[in-house]
Amino acid sequence: PDAENEITDEIREKCQELILSNAQLEEYKKKLLNDLKKGLGKATHPTSIVKCFITYVQDLPDGSETGKFLALDLGGTNFRVLLIELSKNHFEMRSKIFAIPQHIMLGSGEQLFDHIADCLAKFAKDEKIQHEVLPLGFTFSFPLMQKGLTKGILERWTKGFNCSNVVGNDVVQMLKDAIDRRGDIQIEVCAILNDTTGTLMSCAWKNRYCKIGLIIGTGTNACYVEDQKNAEMFDEPDRGSGKVLINCEWGAFGDDGALDFVRTQYDREVDEHTVNPGKQLHEKMISGMYMGELVRLALERFTNEGLLFGGKGSDQLFTRDRFYTKYVSEIESDPPGTFTNCKEILEELGLKHATEQDCINVRYVCECISRRAAHLASAGIATLLNKMKEPRVTVGIDGSLYRFHPHFHNLMMEKISELVEPGIVFDLMLSEDGSGRGAALVAAVASRKR
Ligand code: ADP
């Protein structure tokens, strides 16, 4: 970190627990690999923490996919409806964002799917396609136990959603039922997938080495290309590739205590105030929904201990979730030795009395927490790379935290290099709209003639 020698000693010491050594990351890798294998194995799958769900996607796109598709994207900050036209090496897309109000995020499943169907119908009318029956890919980015390409049972809600009567049900059927209740539009659901699969597919469309998809946005998750023979839960005929994409659902890693050796008081406190305490503990150390709050908790503690702001905080600083993850990006974007963004943010938080020394310390706390996230994600990717044993792999990545944090990409490049087995060449590629285009590609590849 920048200007390291000016950081207050006590703060540096207290942040030490946020810095992961390579020895700790090696332990993490060992545990994650073990959990991935449990998820893949038939006997161990039911009780495994890292689920390694089968996606039923056996083929990657090759750029020759064509057709017109609808896509739905539910699973984070926004809900989107998209119309996508694929032609050889080219695609066009029109889309509309719809809000999901909090009362629907926490309401009944029927309300949620009625709302989705309502948005879809509005979009179809606006696009004048309400009389067509278009194939639809549904990007649904929650842990989904798939029974086929068009059947997915919700295992649990994450990322702040908690609708009743959905867990344990087939969400494709729930969508179809909602559309039937209206009766004014018709769709043909061709595929359900999550955003990691969409990201992988959309990058693979452009880059034939892309075999891992990674999300670092509201939540975190990864998927990768596995041999069908290792995916013991896979129960469909081989279409020829011998491969199948696995949705790791690695956000849940640590839910059995596997990550307790690196979790801190901040992680425990963040977790206690979520709608899913004790769950998605890996995700809560990495992703955008929680990072700002981790930083805030550390700043709150250091203020109360008299180490920051002369011991005088503010209402905002002491308000849960008031320190946004984008602040972390902004603060770390200040050039070395300058604190323009940092000062502005601290003022916004009612901390006009912050000194330059405070800014140095605040930036250090941000750096420790974002680096830790980047290092954990890197160890996860290195685990997959080492397991896959492919000589060259591109990782397709989506999510605002990866996209906008000024150092996340470089931190990951550096750390993966340290943790991957020699001889494996990798690179990290930013995905462009994986959830939308990826949904169309899964639908297209699935309907590909052999
Ligand atoms: P989703 O994962 O929900 O599809 P995003 O990829 O946009 O959507 O991720 C949203 C998350 O990204 C939010 O938790 C938000 O805090 C975080 N985020 C938004 N802007 C930034 C930024 N500039 N830097 C870091 N994180 C950000």
Boltz pocket constraint, residues with backbone or C-beta under 6 A from the ligand:
constraints:
  - pocket:
      binder: B
      contacts: [[A, 75], [A, 76], [A, 77], [A, 78], [A, 216], [A, 217], [A, 218], [A, 219], [A, 287], [A, 288], [A, 289], [A, 290], [A, 324], [A, 325], [A, 326], [A, 327], [A, 329], [A, 330], [A, 398], [A, 399], [A, 400], [A, 401], [A, 402], [A, 404], [A, 405]]
      max_distance: 6.0
